[in-house]
Amino acid sequence: MNNEEKLKTFLLDKTTSDGSMGELGYDENLYTLGILDSLAFIQLIRFLEEEFGVAVGDGEVIPKNFETINNIVGFLEKKQDAS
């Protein structure tokens, strides 16, 4: 499973109980869809740190990095390349 699919699966598991958002696209805004709220965001950060071995700094917690699945994957790739 690639990073995009891992993130999509995680987000859907945490935010929907019936799979109704199964068609979530990689460029859809996670905030406006209501997928990321404050609790889901904290869970997402923890997931990224545990699953991908990256540390998310306070200065990196900006909407642009987490608006879409593709943005999150780009953020991850930059973090992993810097390691």
Contact map, one row per residue, 1 for C-alpha under 8 A:
11101100000000000000000000000000000000000000000000000000000000000000000000000000000
11111100000000000000000000000000000000000000000000000000000000000000000000000000000
11111110000000000000000000000000000000000000000000000000000000000000000010000000000
01111111000000000000000001000000000000000000000000000000000000000000110010000000000
11111111100000000000000000000000000000000000000000000000000000000000000000000000000
11111111110000000000000000000000000000000000000000000000000000000000000000000000000
00111111111000000000000000000000000000000000000000000000000000000000100000000000000
00011111111100000000000101000000000000000000000000000000000000000000100000000000000
00001111111110000000000000000000000000000000000000000000000000000000000000000000000
00000111111111000000000000000000000000000000000000000000000000000000000000000000000
00000011111111100000000000000000001000000001000000000000000000000000000000000000000
00000001111111111010110000000000001000000000000000000000000000000000000000000000000
00000000111111111010000000000000000000000000000000000000000000000000000000000000000
00000000011111111000000000000000000000010000000000000000000000000000000000000000000
00000000001111111000000000000000001000010000000000000000000000000000000000000000000
00000000000111111111100000000000000000000000000000000000000000000000000000000000000
00000000000111111111000000000000000000000000000000000000000000000000000000000000000
00000000000000011111000000000000000000000000000000000000000000000000000000000000000
00000000000110011111110000000000000000000000000000000000000000000000000000000000000
00000000000000011111111000000000000000000000000000000000000000000000000000000000000
00000000000100010011111100000000000000000000000000000000000000000000000000000000000
00000000000100000011111100000000000000000000000000000000000000000000000000000000000
00000000000000000001111110000000000000000000000000000000000000000000000000000000000
00000001000000000000111111010000000000000000000000000000000000000000000000000000000
00000000000000000000001111110000000000000000000000000000000000000000100000000000000
00010001000000000000000111110000000000000000000000000000000000000001110000000000000
00000000000000000000000011111000000000000000000000000000000000000001111000000000000
00000000000000000000000111111100100000000000000000000000000000000011100000000000000
00000000000000000000000000111111100000000000000000000000000000000011000000000000000
00000000000000000000000000011111111100000000000000000000000000000111100000000000000
00000000000000000000000000001111111110000000000000000000000000000010000000000000000
00000000000000000000000000001111111000000000000000000000000000000000000000000000000
00000000000000000000000000011111111100000000000000000000000000000000000000000000000
00000000000000000000000000000111111110000000000000000000000000000000000000000000000
00000000001100100000000000000111111110010000000000000000000000000000000000000000000
00000000000000000000000000000110111111111000000000000000000000000000000000000000000
00000000000000000000000000000010011111111000000000000000000000000000000000000000000
00000000000000000000000000000000000111111100000000000000000000000000000000000000000
00000000000000000000000000000000000111111110000000000000000000000000000000000000000
00000000000001100000000000000000001111111111000000000000000000000000000000000000000
00000000000000000000000000000000000111111111100000000000000000000000000000000000000
00000000000000000000000000000000000001111111110000000000000000000000000000000000000
00000000000000000000000000000000000000111111111000000000000000000000000000000000000
00000000001000000000000000000000000000011111111100000000000000000000000000000000000
00000000000000000000000000000000000000001111111110000001000000000000000000000000000
00000000000000000000000000000000000000000111111111000000000000000000000000000000000
00000000000000000000000000000000000000000011111111110000000000000000000000000000000
00000000000000000000000000000000000000000001111111111100000000000000000000000000000
00000000000000000000000000000000000000000000111111111111000000000000000000000000000
00000000000000000000000000000000000000000000011111111100000000000000000000000000000
00000000000000000000000000000000000000000000001111111000000000000000000000000000000
00000000000000000000000000000000000000000000001111111100000000000000000000010000000
00000000000000000000000000000000000000000000000111111110000000000000000000000000000
00000000000000000000000000000000000000000000000111011111000000000000000000010011000
00000000000000000000000000000000000000000000000010001111100000000000000000000000000
00000000000000000000000000000000000000000000100010000111110110000000000000000000000
00000000000000000000000000000000000000000000000000000011111110000000000000000000000
00000000000000000000000000000000000000000000000000000001111110000000000000000000000
00000000000000000000000000000000000000000000000000000000111111000000000000000000000
00000000000000000000000000000000000000000000000000000001111111001000000000000000000
00000000000000000000000000000000000000000000000000000001111111101100000000000000000
00000000000000000000000000000000000000000000000000000000001111111100000000000000000
00000000000000000000000000000000000000000000000000000000000011111110000000000000000
00000000000000000000000000000000000000000000000000000000000001111110001000000000000
00000000000000000000000000000000000000000000000000000000000111111111001101100000000
00000000000000000000000000000100000000000000000000000000000011111111101100000000000
00000000000000000000000000011110000000000000000000000000000000111111101100000000000
00000000000000000000000001111100000000000000000000000000000000001111111100000000000
00010011000000000000000011110100000000000000000000000000000000000111111110000000000
00010000000000000000000001100000000000000000000000000000000000000001111111000000000
00000000000000000000000000100000000000000000000000000000000000011111111111100000000
00000000000000000000000000000000000000000000000000000000000000001111111111110000000
00110000000000000000000000000000000000000000000000000000000000000000111111111000000
00000000000000000000000000000000000000000000000000000000000000001000011111111100000
00000000000000000000000000000000000000000000000000000000000000001000001111111110000
00000000000000000000000000000000000000000000000000010100000000000000000111111111000
00000000000000000000000000000000000000000000000000000000000000000000000011111111100
00000000000000000000000000000000000000000000000000000000000000000000000001111111110
00000000000000000000000000000000000000000000000000000100000000000000000000111111111
00000000000000000000000000000000000000000000000000000100000000000000000000011111111
00000000000000000000000000000000000000000000000000000000000000000000000000001111111
00000000000000000000000000000000000000000000000000000000000000000000000000000111111
00000000000000000000000000000000000000000000000000000000000000000000000000000011111
